[in-house]
Amino acid sequence: MTRDDGGSYAATLASDALVEQIRPILAGQNPDVVGATLSQLLAIFIGGHAPPLREVSLRLLVECAEGLVPAMVGEMIEAGRAPPEWRSDTKKQ
């Protein structure tokens, strides 16, 4: 089956594969180290955009991450890495 989605399905599959490669590297690291690592990678991503696009790129990336949080928390709960009460919405009201 071919998908006419502008390549987003292929990008999602590639992203999933890359995350599975990176996950073991970050597992067990101090949260400060993981945060600093992700900050550097985010800076590379944002810096790779032309200056007029940087703010919107950051905003879209954060919105995407926020949308993924419920699924990731669900996976963490299912794997026993987080308590069930973490399932509640984490966005500030």
C-alpha positions as CSV (number, residue, x, y, z in Angstrom):
1,M,0.0,0.0,0.0
2,T,1.4,3.4,-0.9
3,R,0.7,6.5,1.2
4,D,0.1,9.9,-0.3
5,D,1.0,11.9,2.9
6,G,3.9,13.9,1.7
7,G,6.3,11.5,3.3
8,S,5.2,11.9,6.9
9,Y,4.5,8.2,7.3
10,A,8.0,7.4,6.2
11,A,9.4,10.1,8.5
12,T,7.5,8.6,11.4
13,L,8.9,5.1,10.7
14,A,12.4,6.5,10.4
15,S,11.9,8.5,13.6
16,D,10.7,5.4,15.5
17,A,13.8,3.5,14.4
18,L,16.1,6.2,15.4
19,V,14.4,6.6,18.8
20,E,14.9,2.9,19.5
21,Q,18.6,3.3,18.7
22,I,19.0,6.3,21.0
23,R,16.8,5.0,23.9
24,P,19.4,2.5,25.3
25,I,22.1,5.2,25.2
26,L,20.0,7.5,27.4
27,A,18.5,4.8,29.6
28,G,19.9,5.0,33.1
29,Q,21.6,8.4,32.6
30,N,21.2,11.1,35.1
31,P,18.1,13.3,34.1
32,D,20.3,16.4,34.1
33,V,22.6,14.7,31.5
34,V,19.6,13.6,29.4
35,G,18.2,17.1,29.6
36,A,21.5,18.7,28.6
37,T,21.9,16.3,25.7
38,L,18.4,16.9,24.4
39,S,19.0,20.7,24.7
40,Q,22.1,20.4,22.6
41,L,20.3,18.4,20.0
42,L,17.3,20.8,20.0
43,A,19.8,23.7,19.5
44,I,21.2,21.9,16.5
45,F,17.7,21.4,15.1
46,I,16.6,25.0,15.6
47,G,19.9,26.4,14.5
48,G,19.6,24.5,11.2
49,H,16.6,26.6,10.2
50,A,16.9,30.1,8.7
51,P,16.5,32.8,11.4
52,P,12.9,33.7,10.4
53,L,11.8,30.1,10.8
54,R,13.5,29.3,14.1
55,E,10.7,30.5,16.4
56,V,7.9,28.6,14.5
57,S,10.1,25.5,14.3
58,L,10.6,25.5,18.0
59,R,6.9,26.0,18.6
60,L,5.9,23.2,16.3
61,L,8.4,20.9,17.9
62,V,7.1,21.6,21.4
63,E,3.5,21.1,20.2
64,C,4.5,17.8,18.6
65,A,6.2,16.7,21.8
66,E,3.2,17.7,23.9
67,G,0.9,15.7,21.7
68,L,3.1,12.6,22.2
69,V,3.3,12.8,26.0
70,P,0.0,10.9,26.7
71,A,1.2,8.0,24.5
72,M,4.6,7.9,26.0
73,V,3.3,8.1,29.6
74,G,0.9,5.3,28.7
75,E,3.9,3.2,27.5
76,M,5.8,4.0,30.7
77,I,2.9,3.0,32.9
78,E,2.4,-0.3,31.0
79,A,6.1,-1.1,31.4
80,G,6.0,-0.3,35.1
81,R,8.3,2.7,34.8
82,A,5.6,5.2,36.0
83,P,2.7,5.1,38.4
84,P,-0.9,5.1,36.9
85,E,-1.6,8.6,38.3
86,W,0.9,10.0,35.8
87,R,-1.7,9.4,33.1
88,S,-3.4,12.7,34.0
89,D,-2.8,15.8,31.8
90,T,0.5,17.4,32.4
91,K,-0.2,20.7,30.6
92,K,-0.6,23.7,32.9
93,Q,-4.2,24.9,32.9
